[in-house]
Amino acid sequence: MARRRRGAAGRDEEFTFVSPVVKYLLFIFNFIFWIISLVMVSIGVYARMMKHAEAALACLSVDPAIMLLVVGILMFIITFCGCVGSLRENICLLQTFCVCLTLIFILQLAAGILGFVFSDKARNKVTEVIDKAIVHYRDDIDLQNLIDFGQREFGCCGGVTYTDWSKNVYFSCKNDNPSRERCSVPFSCCILSKDKAVINTMCGQGMQELEFAEAGGHIHTNGCIDKLVNWIHSNLFLLGGIALGLAIPQLVGILLSQILINQIKDQIELQNYNQNHRSDPWS
């Protein structure tokens, strides 16, 4: 009888509520995004080191490198908690991971709803960001490449119209502006003709001095904000798919971490029960 009781106790101690599948699936999930976060932080740090200090301080709110750094560091901390918490079966770290993912998901959902409900205010905010980006166009090479890419892809120029480029000190139409680019627009505003063998990189020279219709024969005169709004309206299903693609990994992480937390709690209760009844001859 004593041998049978010892055998039963041994089987109880070997039993665990914690599923290895859930545990290591959560670890692999977090490890992949942890590596991605390291890459993002590395690219962000490299981009910051390649810039001049004055340019770095001039445009922090719209600097792509800063945005990459912030997202990368935040992702690194959250996924680190998930990796270590799942491996060590640490409830505190897993709860931190779960709460952070839940908050991020709620904030993203709230931002999407508020952006849809208060579309006018969101449009004004986007206009402010674009105007600030135009002002610092020549100060930041990453920002310059981003603006040029947007203007080429959307076939637009400036925020509301092509004359918005006068807000930049180099493209300003003021009479006392000594810049050679006075009253011009960037090359990314130009309408490129495929049948021309030689591309005129100076096609934006003096375009702000021309009337809207006349300038329209050489450059894109419509602003990027209207183009962006039209693109969003015509690609709602694509944007919905992207939003769903971002939400699914977060929901999977929340679900797996919550399952593992509950399993660890059940395992702790089992261990406490075995510890309390180990000396009981009737157990």
C-alpha positions as CSV (number, residue, x, y, z in Angstrom):
1,M,0.0,0.0,0.0
2,A,2.8,2.4,0.9
3,R,4.6,1.6,-2.4
4,R,1.3,2.3,-4.3
5,R,0.8,5.6,-2.5
6,R,4.4,6.6,-3.3
7,G,3.9,5.7,-6.9
8,A,0.7,7.8,-7.1
9,A,2.5,10.7,-5.5
10,G,5.3,10.4,-8.0
11,R,2.9,10.5,-10.9
12,D,1.3,13.7,-9.4
13,E,4.6,15.4,-9.1
14,E,5.5,14.5,-12.8
15,F,2.2,15.9,-14.0
16,T,2.1,19.5,-15.2
17,F,-0.6,21.8,-16.4
18,V,1.9,23.8,-18.5
19,S,1.7,22.8,-22.1
20,P,5.1,22.7,-23.9
21,V,3.3,23.6,-27.2
22,V,1.8,26.8,-25.8
23,K,5.1,27.7,-23.9
24,Y,7.5,27.3,-26.9
25,L,5.0,28.6,-29.4
26,L,4.8,31.8,-27.4
27,F,8.6,31.9,-27.1
28,I,9.1,31.5,-30.9
29,F,6.4,34.1,-31.6
30,N,8.1,36.6,-29.3
31,F,11.7,35.7,-30.5
32,I,10.8,36.5,-34.1
33,F,9.5,39.9,-33.3
34,W,12.4,40.5,-30.9
35,I,14.8,40.0,-33.7
36,I,12.8,42.3,-35.9
37,S,12.9,45.0,-33.1
38,L,16.7,44.7,-32.9
39,V,16.9,45.2,-36.7
40,M,14.6,48.3,-36.4
41,V,16.7,49.8,-33.6
42,S,19.9,49.1,-35.4
43,I,18.7,50.9,-38.6
44,G,17.3,53.8,-36.5
45,V,20.6,54.2,-34.6
46,Y,22.6,54.1,-37.8
47,A,20.3,56.6,-39.5
48,R,20.7,59.0,-36.5
49,M,24.5,58.7,-36.5
50,M,24.7,59.5,-40.2
51,K,22.9,62.9,-39.6
52,H,24.2,66.2,-38.4
53,A,23.3,67.1,-34.8
54,E,21.5,70.3,-35.8
55,A,19.3,68.4,-38.3
56,A,18.6,65.8,-35.7
57,L,17.1,68.4,-33.3
58,A,15.3,70.3,-36.0
59,C,12.6,67.8,-37.0
60,L,12.2,65.2,-34.2
61,S,8.4,64.9,-34.6
62,V,8.5,63.8,-38.2
63,D,11.9,62.1,-38.3
64,P,11.5,58.6,-39.7
65,A,14.6,57.4,-37.9
66,I,13.2,58.6,-34.5
67,M,9.9,56.9,-35.3
68,L,11.8,53.7,-36.1
69,L,13.8,53.9,-32.9
70,V,10.7,54.5,-30.7
71,V,8.8,51.6,-32.2
72,G,11.8,49.3,-32.2
73,I,12.7,50.0,-28.5
74,L,9.0,49.5,-27.5
75,M,8.8,46.3,-29.4
76,F,12.1,45.1,-28.0
77,I,11.0,45.6,-24.3
78,I,7.6,44.0,-24.8
79,T,8.9,40.9,-26.7
80,F,11.8,40.5,-24.2
81,C,9.2,40.2,-21.5
82,G,7.3,37.7,-23.6
83,C,10.5,35.6,-24.4
84,V,11.8,35.5,-20.8
85,G,8.4,35.1,-19.3
86,S,7.5,32.1,-21.4
87,L,10.8,30.3,-20.9
88,R,11.0,31.0,-17.2
89,E,7.2,30.6,-16.7
90,N,7.2,34.0,-15.0
91,I,3.7,35.2,-14.4
92,C,4.8,38.8,-13.7
93,L,6.6,39.2,-17.1
94,L,3.8,37.4,-19.0
95,Q,1.2,39.7,-17.4
96,T,3.4,42.7,-18.4
97,F,3.6,41.4,-22.0
98,C,-0.2,40.7,-22.1
99,V,-1.2,44.1,-20.6
100,C,1.2,46.0,-23.0
101,L,-0.2,44.2,-26.1
102,T,-3.7,44.8,-24.9
103,L,-3.1,48.5,-24.4
104,I,-1.4,48.9,-27.8
105,F,-4.3,47.1,-29.5
106,I,-6.9,49.3,-27.7
107,L,-4.9,52.5,-28.6
108,Q,-4.7,51.4,-32.3
109,L,-8.4,50.7,-32.3
110,A,-9.2,54.0,-30.6
111,A,-6.9,55.9,-33.0
112,G,-8.7,54.3,-36.0
113,I,-12.2,55.2,-34.7
114,L,-11.2,58.7,-33.7
115,G,-9.5,59.3,-37.1
116,F,-12.7,58.2,-38.8
117,V,-15.1,60.2,-36.6
118,F,-13.0,63.3,-36.5
119,S,-11.7,63.2,-40.0
120,D,-11.5,67.0,-40.4
121,K,-9.2,67.3,-37.4
122,A,-7.2,64.4,-38.5
123,R,-6.8,66.1,-41.9
124,N,-5.6,69.3,-40.3
125,K,-3.1,67.4,-38.2
126,V,-1.8,65.6,-41.3
127,T,-1.5,69.1,-43.0
128,E,0.5,70.4,-40.1
129,V,2.9,67.4,-40.3
130,I,3.3,67.8,-44.0
131,D,4.0,71.5,-43.7
132,K,6.6,70.9,-41.1
133,A,8.2,68.2,-43.2
134,I,8.3,70.7,-46.2
135,V,10.1,73.3,-44.0
136,H,12.8,70.7,-43.0
137,Y,13.0,69.1,-46.5
138,R,16.7,69.9,-47.0
139,D,17.7,69.3,-43.3
140,D,17.1,65.6,-43.2
141,I,18.0,63.2,-46.0
142,D,15.6,60.5,-44.8
143,L,12.8,62.9,-44.7
144,Q,13.7,64.2,-48.1
145,N,13.7,60.7,-49.6
146,L,10.3,60.0,-47.9
147,I,8.7,63.2,-49.3
148,D,10.1,62.6,-52.8
149,F,8.8,59.0,-52.8
150,G,5.4,60.2,-51.7
151,Q,5.2,62.9,-54.4
152,R,6.4,60.5,-57.1
153,E,4.0,57.7,-56.1
154,F,0.9,59.9,-55.7
155,G,1.7,62.3,-58.5
156,C,1.4,65.4,-56.3
157,C,3.3,68.4,-55.1
158,G,3.2,70.0,-51.7
159,G,0.6,69.6,-49.0
160,V,-2.5,71.5,-50.5
161,T,-0.9,72.8,-53.7
162,Y,2.5,73.2,-55.3
163,T,3.0,76.7,-53.9
164,D,3.3,75.2,-50.4
165,W,7.0,74.7,-51.2
166,S,7.5,78.5,-50.7
167,K,7.4,77.6,-47.0
168,N,10.8,76.1,-47.4
169,V,13.7,78.5,-47.0
170,Y,15.4,77.2,-50.2
171,F,12.3,77.3,-52.4
172,S,10.8,80.5,-50.9
173,C,9.7,83.1,-53.4
174,K,10.8,86.0,-51.2
175,N,12.7,88.7,-53.1
176,D,15.6,88.5,-50.7
177,N,16.1,84.7,-51.1
178,P,19.5,84.2,-52.6
179,S,19.0,80.5,-53.2
180,R,19.3,79.1,-56.8
181,E,16.1,77.2,-56.1
182,R,14.1,80.3,-55.4
183,C,10.4,79.8,-56.5
184,S,11.2,76.3,-57.6
185,V,9.8,72.9,-56.5
186,P,11.7,69.5,-56.0
187,F,12.3,67.3,-59.0
188,S,9.9,64.7,-57.6
189,C,7.0,67.1,-58.5
190,C,7.9,67.0,-62.2
191,I,5.8,65.2,-64.8
192,L,8.2,62.9,-66.5
193,S,7.8,62.0,-70.2
194,K,8.8,58.5,-71.1
195,D,9.5,59.4,-74.8
196,K,12.3,61.8,-73.8
197,A,15.8,60.4,-73.9
198,V,17.3,63.0,-71.6
199,I,15.6,63.8,-68.3
200,N,15.5,67.5,-67.3
201,T,16.4,67.4,-63.6
202,M,15.8,71.2,-63.4
203,C,12.2,71.0,-64.6
204,G,10.9,72.4,-61.3
205,Q,12.9,75.6,-61.7
206,G,10.7,78.7,-61.2
207,M,7.5,76.8,-61.3
208,Q,5.9,78.7,-58.4
209,E,6.0,81.9,-60.5
210,L,3.8,80.3,-63.1
211,E,0.0,80.2,-63.0
212,F,-1.8,77.0,-62.0
213,A,-2.7,75.9,-65.5
214,E,0.7,76.8,-67.0
215,A,2.6,75.1,-64.3
216,G,0.4,72.0,-64.7
217,G,2.1,71.3,-68.0
218,H,5.4,70.7,-66.3
219,I,4.7,69.6,-62.7
220,H,2.0,68.0,-60.6
221,T,0.1,71.0,-59.2
222,N,-2.4,69.2,-56.9
223,G,-1.4,68.7,-53.3
224,C,-0.6,65.4,-51.7
225,I,-3.3,65.6,-49.0
226,D,-6.2,65.3,-51.5
227,K,-4.3,62.6,-53.3
228,L,-3.8,60.7,-50.1
229,V,-7.5,61.0,-49.1
230,N,-8.6,59.7,-52.5
231,W,-6.2,56.8,-52.3
232,I,-7.5,55.9,-48.8
233,H,-11.1,55.9,-50.1
234,S,-10.3,53.7,-53.0
235,N,-8.2,51.2,-51.0
236,L,-10.3,50.7,-47.9
237,F,-10.2,46.9,-48.3
238,L,-6.5,46.9,-48.6
239,L,-6.1,49.1,-45.5
240,G,-8.6,46.9,-43.7
241,G,-6.4,43.9,-44.6
242,I,-3.3,45.6,-43.3
243,A,-5.1,46.5,-40.1
244,L,-6.2,43.0,-39.7
245,G,-2.7,41.7,-40.4
246,L,-1.4,43.9,-37.6
247,A,-4.2,43.0,-35.2
248,I,-3.9,39.2,-35.6
249,P,-0.4,38.8,-34.2
250,Q,-1.3,41.0,-31.2
251,L,-4.5,39.0,-30.5
252,V,-2.5,35.7,-30.9
253,G,0.1,37.0,-28.4
254,I,-2.6,38.1,-25.9
255,L,-4.4,34.7,-26.2
256,L,-1.2,32.5,-25.9
257,S,0.1,34.5,-22.9
258,Q,-3.2,34.4,-21.1
259,I,-3.5,30.6,-21.7
260,L,0.1,30.1,-20.4
261,I,-0.6,32.4,-17.3
262,N,-3.7,30.3,-16.4
263,Q,-1.7,27.0,-16.8
264,I,1.1,28.3,-14.6
265,K,-1.4,29.3,-11.9
266,D,-3.0,25.9,-12.0
267,Q,0.5,24.3,-11.8
268,I,1.3,26.5,-8.7
269,E,-1.9,25.4,-7.1
270,L,-1.1,21.7,-7.8
271,Q,2.4,22.1,-6.3
272,N,1.0,23.8,-3.2
273,Y,-1.6,21.1,-2.8
274,N,1.0,18.3,-3.1
275,Q,3.3,20.2,-0.6
276,N,0.5,20.6,1.9
277,H,-0.6,16.9,1.7
278,R,2.8,15.3,1.4
279,S,2.8,14.3,5.1
280,D,-0.8,13.2,5.1
281,P,-0.9,9.4,5.3
282,W,-4.4,9.4,3.7
283,S,-3.4,11.4,0.6
